Amino acid sequence: MAATDYKDYYSILGVSKTASVDEIKQAFRKLARKYHPDVNPGNKQAEARFKEVNEAYEVLSDSEKRQKYDQFGQYWQQAGQSWPPRGGTTNSNADFNNFEFGKYNNFDDFINDLLGRFGGPSPGPSTGGGRQTYTYSTSPGSSPGFSGFDGFSDFSGSQDPTATTQDREAAIALSFAEAFQGVQKRFSLGNETIEVRIPPGAKPGSRVRVRGKGTVNSYNQQRGDLYLKVEIKPHSFFQFEGDSLVCEVPLAPDEAVLGGSIEVPTPDGTVKMNIPAGIRSGQTLRLRGKGWPQPKGGRGDQLVRIAIVSPKELSLTEREYYEKIRDSRTFNPRSHLQQVRL
């Protein structure tokens, strides 16, 4: 798999890298229902998204595949495969940009050299200025800071140990409120205390560059940069779909039929939104300027997806009126089904 073919399965499912099996399954089911071809007939974009969601779930729901994916990134499928002898070739269809495989003893050595993880293709890890990956935690009950080495990350930084700098990457987890408002983070990295300002509007996958806090190059003693990759913890109401901030708002059947005005939460408070009469479940309304902060200023839009919810329990009066509506209703939502034939 070429580097450009890399797919972030966690982002596809909208979960964090620390998500449990149940969280992954729940996210998959929600997206599968949304993009299923039966729900989106003739929609090629939804069909492609459905296949992508299935692919992500197939990997992340399998503990062995997920472990390889977390460790090797876009090269996870090649991990554990037989390695050609010196001067040999590989039968893999993966595109490794014409690397000379024969000089590596195994796949790990190739990865070490490719991503600068340890600084070279030697049989064992060296102490040279390779890139390291840490995970930054802000979870309640734990001390904020970076945890230890956690495999490598796909990163297009310097890979030549004789290059002038060595960059490294770390993940930082933010709540929706921290990402929306911006936040100052102070943490320890090795023997250093680093203070970083995360600007408002950080989104999943955003990178924050901290100059001069990368790995020291063992050849010239110069330091690269530290790149913080933002991960946003799941929210009970808001979620991201691409660059859009999306939420789902339930309506009672009478509200959907008659329309009206309802209150909808936004990142900075509740606003009133008009519901057109006859709206259907699954339709999306737009709250302009109430979405996520944009890099060049201003706010994006918040998309409000409608879900019509039927009451499970009715009072005697409610049941009486619903029965009257049923008995006098002229609208048949299934009239078009009479023409369906094989």
N, C-alpha and C positions, 0 to 999 in steps of 0.2 A: 504494500500500500504506500503510495507516495505521500509525502508530508501534507500536500494540499488536499488529500482525501480524508484527512483525519476528522473524525466526528466525535464531538463531546457528548457522550451518551447521557451524562448527568444533566447537561443543559437541555438536551432533547426531551427528557422526561420531567424537567423542571424540579429536580431534587438536588440536595447537596451531596458532596462526596462521602459524607458520613451517614447518609440515609440508611435506615434499616430495611430489611427485606419487605416488611409490611408496607413501609412508606413507598418503596419502589413499586410494589404491586398495586397499591392504591392509585399512584400517579399514572401507571400504565393503563389501568382500567378506565380511568377518567378520559385520558387522551384517545384510547382505542374507541370508546363510545362516540367521541366527538368527531373523529376523522374516518370512521368506518365507511367503506364504499356504499353500504346500504343506506347510510344516512346522507351521503353526498354523491348521489348518482351522477356520473359524467364529470365529476370534479377531479381533474388530473392532479391538481395541487394537493387536494386532500388525500388522494390515493397515495401519492408519494410520501406525504407526511405520515400516513398510516403505516407504510412499509418501514419508514425510518424509526417510528416509535416501537414497532415490533422488533426491529434489529437491536435497538438499545436495550429493550427488556430482555431479549434472549441472552445478551451478554451479562447484564447487571443482576439478573435473577439467578445466574449460575455462579456459585461461590468461587469455583476454580477459574472460570473465564474472567470474573470480575477482578480477582487478585492479579491475574496477568495483565489485564487492561490497566489497572491502577499502577502497576509497576513499569510496564513497557509502553504505555500510550498507544500511538498508532501502529506500533510494531508488535502488539500483543499476540497476534496470530502466529508470528514467526518464533515466539519464545518457546523453547523446548524442542524445536525441530532439529533434525540432524544438520550438522555443519560441514561443508565441503573441506577436504584436506587442503593443505597449502598448494596454491596454484590451481585449485579446483574451481568448479562453478556450482551455482545453486539452481535447483529446479523451481524455486519459488517464483511466483508471478509478481512478487513485490518489487517496487521501484525504489532502489536505494541509491539512485543517482550515480551509477557506475562505480561504486566502491570496489576496491580490490579485496574480495572476500578471503582470498588465500592467505593473507597475512594475519588473520584472526584465528584463534584456537577454538572459539565458540561464540555463540550469539551474544552473550553478556559482554565479551571483549569488544565485539563490534559496536554494541550500544554505548559502552564506556567511551570509545573513541569518537563515535558519531556525535554524541551530545556533550562531550567534555565532562562526563560525570566524575571521572577520576584523573583525567589528564593523559590517557594513552592506552594502547591495546595490550598492556602487560598482563600476565596471568593473574596478578592480584592487584587490589586497589593501591594506588600510590598516594603519597601525601601532597602531590602537586596541586596547583590551584584549579581544581575542577569545580563544577557547579554543584551546589547542594540544594535540596528541597526541604523546606520546613512547613509546618502547618501552624497558623496563628489562631489561638482560641480565645473567644470572649464569652464562653458559656458560663452561666451562673454556677457558682460553687467551685469553679476552677480558677487558678491564677492566670491572668492574661499573659500571653507570651507565646513564643514559638516552641513547638515540640521538636523532637529529633528528626533524623534523616528518614525520609519517606519515599524512597525510590527516586525516579527522575521525572521531570516534566518536559513536555514537548515545547521547545523554546529555541528560537532562531538567533541565539546569541553567539559569541565567539567560541569556536570549537578547537582552535589551534592553540596548543599550550604555549607557543612562542608569540602569540598575539599580544597587543599592548594591554588589553583588559580581559577580565573574566567576569561575566554577568551571572547572576543567580536569580532564582525565582522563588517566591513564597506565596502561599495562599492566606488570605485574611477574610474571616467570616464576619459579616455585618448584619445587623437587624435591618428591617425595612426603614425604621425611623432613622437609624444612623446613616444609611445610604442616602435617604431623601434629604436630610438636613445637613449632612457633612459631619465629620467627627474628628477629634484629635486623639490619636492612639500613641501610647507610650509603652514600650516593651523592651525586653532584653534580648539581644542577639549575640550569643557567645559572651564576651567580656564587655560588650558595648550596650549602652542604653540609647535606643533610637526613638525619636518622636516624629510621628508622621501625621500630616493633615490630609484627611480624605475629603476632597471637595464634594459639595452637594451634587446629587444626581448620579452617583456611581451605580452601574448596572452589572449584572452577572457577566463576568469575563472582562470587565474594565481593568486596566493596568495602571498602577501608580508607580512612578519611577523615583527611587531614592538614590541620588547620585553618590558615588564613592563608597557604597556600602556592600559592594559585591565581594567576590573572592580575590585574595591577593595572588597575583601571578607570580609563580615561583621563579620565573626567569628574569623579570625586571622589577618585581616588588610593587607594581602598580595595581590598583584596585578597580574592579569593574563596578557595575551598578546593581542595585537590588530592585527587582520588579515585584510589586505586590499585586497578585491577581485576586480580584474581588469575587467573593462568593456571598450570596445573600440568602439568609435563612428563610425557610418557607413562612408565609403569612397566612392567617386563617381566612382572610377575605381577598386580599390583593395578590396578583401574580403577574409575571411577565410572559408575554407571547411575542417573541422577537423584541422589537423596541417599544412595543405598546404595553401600557399598564391596563390590565383587564380585571374585571370583577363580575360576579354573578349575583343578580338581585331577584328574589322571588316575588311573584305577584299572585294574588288570589284570583280565581276565575272571574269574579265580577269586575275587578280592576282591569283585567285584560280586555274584557268585553266593552266596558264603558269608558275606559281611559281615565285620566285624572292626573293628579300631582302627587309625587311621593318624595321622600327624603332618601338621599344616597350618600354614603360616606365617601370622602375623597381623602387624599393624603394629608390635607391641611384643614379638614373640617367637613361638616355635613352641608349639602346643597339640595335645593329642590329641583326635581326633574319632571318634565311633563311626559306622560305616557299617552301615546295616541290610541284611540279606540280601535279595538280589533287586533291588537298586537299579538303575535304568535310566540310560543315558547321557542327559544333559540335565536330570536332576532336580537340584533345588537344596536344600541343607541350610543351616541357620542356626547361626552361632556368636554367641550372644547376648552383647552387651556387649564384643565384640571388634572393632567397626567404628570409624568415624570419630568424633572428639570432637564433642559437641553444643554449640551456643551457650549453652545454659543449664546446662551441666555434664553429666557422664556420657559414656557412649559409645553409639553406635548399634550395629547388628548387622553382622556380616560374612557375606555370602552366598557359599556355596561351591557352584559349579556342577560337576557330575560329568561327566567324559568317560571312557568306557570305551575303553581302548587295547589293541588286539590286538598280540601280539609278531610282529615280522617274521621273526625268526630263532629256531628251536627246536632244542634239543638232541634227541638220539635218544630219550632218556627222555621228554621233554616231548611230542614228537610221538606216541610210543606211547600215552601216557595220553590225549592229546586225541582220538586215533583211537578209543580204547576208549569215551570219553565219547560221541563221535559215534554209534558203533554201538549204544550202549545207551540213548541219550537218548529220553525219552518226550515231551518238550516240543517243540511245533512253533510257533515264533513267528509263522508265516505262515498259521496255520489259518484266521484270519478272512478271508484274501484269497480263499478258495474261493467266497465268496458275492458277490464283486464282479462286477457286470454293468453294461453300458452302459444 
